Amino acid sequence: MPTLNKIRTALLGDTRTVLPGERRPDRGGPALRRLRIALTLFFALDGFLFAGWVVRIPAIKEQTGASAGALGLALLGLSAGAVATMVLTGRLCRRFGSHLVTVVAGVLMSAGIALPPLTHSATALGLVLLVFGAAYGGINVAMNSAAVDLVAALRRPVMPSFHAAFSLGGMLGAGLGGLVAGHLSPTRHLLLLTLAGLAVTAAAGRTLLAHPAPQAERPVPAPAADGGGPRRGNRTVALFGVIALCTAYGEGALADWGALHLQQDLGVHAGVAAAGYSVFALAMTLGRLSGTFLLERLGQTTALVAGGAAAAGGMLLGALAPTVWAALAGFAVTGLGLANIFPVAVGRAGELGGPGGVAAASTFGYGGMLIGPPVIGLLADASSLPVALTTVAGLAAVAAAIAYATRRTVSGPR
């Protein structure tokens, strides 16, 4: 119970009973608290559904009879759908509101996850993944835009808690998917996820639709010497997008290459190698659960710089360590370092540019997650996998340097 209470507090804030004579810090009123709970559910649902799909990819590959190359091309449909929709979603949020778009995207993603097991060719799979990817990209931009508005209204840096919910949802979805994989067909499993997703969307969506997004003043860029304030703001949004790209690159690279590095270069058993990404993912989740605490005490700039530096050092250890335990320790430090950089970068881009800023940073970040694995593969062929993985450390250091360089470009939290 104490552990569950700590997780609940990290995700939703202080919900304990107020004792007589004790004052609870203002959390923005019951309406904002309900919005926070509803958005947390959408972030968790996003991670849960996506992980549920990922664990059934091998079975769907067998069902469609696709080769590895054909499957790779089909999976590009998901990425293409997501990236193409992200920019459009920013415009939809400005026109119809981020709450409505989040609910609609939640319905589409829940329905779309049932489509892949109905296909029987790689071509058909790629087409339905375009639909699923479009919903995935849409809900990520919309719910992050809604979260940016809520964070501004709460006046607390709680953005990492939403991304912690995404991570927890992903861990739950992957765990449950692994348990039912041997008992349920992909069609039945993903159909159950559709029903669960629609139920959560209906419950949490009622709150979002009943309450408009809170209005809060956005920070404005510091005036430039040439008077180009708006252009300076756009450049700053792009820089936060680059920060998101640098960190998402590392997440994608470790997801696809971390286990192979442990098995191929350090000679460990496949089961131990598989634990490498689990260590990284768990550390990232724990880092996000503690993100609000760290941001309130360190400030955003210090958290970004320290996180990037820690990730750089951790990945150098993880890539070049001669023993598996040192490498796992490096993966854990990398996860802790990267944990809050992406949420803060997307949050700051949203504060500056609204839904368009969130869309831009999310597109950069998703692009980084996509290019990471193939770039690592090409570099590994040209040199070695450990050397290729050091690029994760290099980009984490770049993210820290950009965060330090832009510390006075915009007003806002430290």
Secondary structure in CASP SS format (residue, H / E / C, confidence):
PFRMAT SS
TARGET T0000
AUTHOR 0000-0000-0000
METHOD secondary structure of the structure
MODEL  1
M C 1.00
P H 1.00
T H 1.00
L H 1.00
N H 1.00
K H 1.00
I H 1.00
R H 1.00
T H 1.00
A H 1.00
L H 1.00
L H 1.00
G C 1.00
D C 1.00
T C 1.00
R C 1.00
T C 1.00
V C 1.00
L C 1.00
P C 1.00
G C 1.00
E C 1.00
R C 1.00
R C 1.00
P C 1.00
D C 1.00
R C 1.00
G C 1.00
G C 1.00
P H 1.00
A H 1.00
L H 1.00
R H 1.00
R H 1.00
L H 1.00
R H 1.00
I H 1.00
A H 1.00
L H 1.00
T H 1.00
L H 1.00
F H 1.00
F H 1.00
A H 1.00
L H 1.00
D H 1.00
G H 1.00
F H 1.00
L H 1.00
F H 1.00
A H 1.00
G H 1.00
W H 1.00
V H 1.00
V C 1.00
R C 1.00
I H 1.00
P H 1.00
A H 1.00
I H 1.00
K H 1.00
E H 1.00
Q H 1.00
T H 1.00
G C 1.00
A C 1.00
S C 1.00
A H 1.00
G H 1.00
A H 1.00
L H 1.00
G H 1.00
L H 1.00
A H 1.00
L H 1.00
L H 1.00
G H 1.00
L H 1.00
S H 1.00
A H 1.00
G H 1.00
A H 1.00
V H 1.00
A H 1.00
T H 1.00
M H 1.00
V H 1.00
L H 1.00
T H 1.00
G H 1.00
R H 1.00
L H 1.00
C H 1.00
R H 1.00
R H 1.00
F H 1.00
G C 1.00
S H 1.00
H H 1.00
L H 1.00
V H 1.00
T H 1.00
V H 1.00
V H 1.00
A H 1.00
G H 1.00
V H 1.00
L H 1.00
M H 1.00
S H 1.00
A H 1.00
G H 1.00
I C 1.00
A C 1.00
L C 1.00
P H 1.00
P H 1.00
L H 1.00
T C 1.00
H C 1.00
S C 1.00
A H 1.00
T H 1.00
A H 1.00
L H 1.00
G H 1.00
L H 1.00
V H 1.00
L H 1.00
L H 1.00
V H 1.00
F H 1.00
G H 1.00
A H 1.00
A H 1.00
Y H 1.00
G H 1.00
G H 1.00
I H 1.00
N H 1.00
V H 1.00
A H 1.00
M H 1.00
N H 1.00
S H 1.00
A H 1.00
A H 1.00
V H 1.00
D H 1.00
L H 1.00
V H 1.00
A H 1.00
A H 1.00
L H 1.00
R C 1.00
R C 1.00
P C 1.00
V C 1.00
M H 1.00
P H 1.00
S H 1.00
F H 1.00
H H 1.00
A H 1.00
A H 1.00
F H 1.00
S H 1.00
L H 1.00
G H 1.00
G H 1.00
M H 1.00
L H 1.00
G H 1.00
A H 1.00
G H 1.00
L H 1.00
G H 1.00
G H 1.00
L H 1.00
V H 1.00
A C 1.00
G C 1.00
H C 1.00
L C 1.00
S C 1.00
P H 1.00
T H 1.00
R H 1.00
H H 1.00
L H 1.00
L H 1.00
L H 1.00
L H 1.00
T H 1.00
L H 1.00
A H 1.00
G H 1.00
L H 1.00
A H 1.00
V H 1.00
T H 1.00
A H 1.00
A H 1.00
A H 1.00
G H 1.00
R H 1.00
T H 1.00
L H 1.00
L H 1.00
A H 1.00
H C 1.00
P C 1.00
A C 1.00
P C 1.00
Q C 1.00
A C 1.00
E C 1.00
R C 1.00
P C 1.00
V C 1.00
P E 1.00
A C 1.00
P C 1.00
A C 1.00
A C 1.00
D C 1.00
G C 1.00
G C 1.00
G H 1.00
P H 1.00
R H 1.00
R H 1.00
G H 1.00
N H 1.00
R H 1.00
T H 1.00
V H 1.00
A H 1.00
L H 1.00
F H 1.00
G H 1.00
V H 1.00
I H 1.00
A H 1.00
L H 1.00
C H 1.00
T H 1.00
A H 1.00
Y H 1.00
G H 1.00
E H 1.00
G H 1.00
A H 1.00
L H 1.00
A H 1.00
D H 1.00
W H 1.00
G H 1.00
A H 1.00
L H 1.00
H H 1.00
L H 1.00
Q H 1.00
Q H 1.00
D H 1.00
L H 1.00
G C 1.00
V C 1.00
H C 1.00
A H 1.00
G H 1.00
V H 1.00
A H 1.00
A H 1.00
A H 1.00
G H 1.00
Y H 1.00
S H 1.00
V H 1.00
F H 1.00
A H 1.00
L H 1.00
A H 1.00
M H 1.00
T H 1.00
L H 1.00
G H 1.00
R H 1.00
L H 1.00
S C 1.00
G H 1.00
T H 1.00
F H 1.00
L H 1.00
L H 1.00
E H 1.00
R H 1.00
L H 1.00
G C 1.00
Q H 1.00
T H 1.00
T H 1.00
A H 1.00
L H 1.00
V H 1.00
A H 1.00
G H 1.00
G H 1.00
A H 1.00
A H 1.00
A H 1.00
A H 1.00
G H 1.00
G H 1.00
M H 1.00
L H 1.00
L H 1.00
G H 1.00
A H 1.00
L H 1.00
A C 1.00
P C 1.00
T C 1.00
V H 1.00
W H 1.00
A H 1.00
A H 1.00
L H 1.00
A H 1.00
G H 1.00
F H 1.00
A H 1.00
V H 1.00
T H 1.00
G H 1.00
L H 1.00
G H 1.00
L H 1.00
A C 1.00
N C 1.00
I H 1.00
F H 1.00
P H 1.00
V H 1.00
A H 1.00
V H 1.00
G H 1.00
R H 1.00
A H 1.00
G H 1.00
E H 1.00
L H 1.00
G H 1.00
G H 1.00
P H 1.00
G H 1.00
G H 1.00
V H 1.00
A H 1.00
A H 1.00
A H 1.00
S H 1.00
T H 1.00
F H 1.00
G H 1.00
Y H 1.00
G H 1.00
G H 1.00
M H 1.00
L H 1.00
I H 1.00
G H 1.00
P H 1.00
P H 1.00
V H 1.00
I H 1.00
G H 1.00
L H 1.00
L H 1.00
A H 1.00
D H 1.00
A H 1.00
S C 1.00
S C 1.00
L H 1.00
P H 1.00
V H 1.00
A H 1.00
L H 1.00
T H 1.00
T H 1.00
V H 1.00
A H 1.00
G H 1.00
L H 1.00
A H 1.00
A H 1.00
V H 1.00
A H 1.00
A H 1.00
A H 1.00
I H 1.00
A H 1.00
Y H 1.00
A H 1.00
T C 1.00
R C 1.00
R C 1.00
T C 1.00
V E 1.00
S C 1.00
G C 1.00
P C 1.00
R C 1.00
END
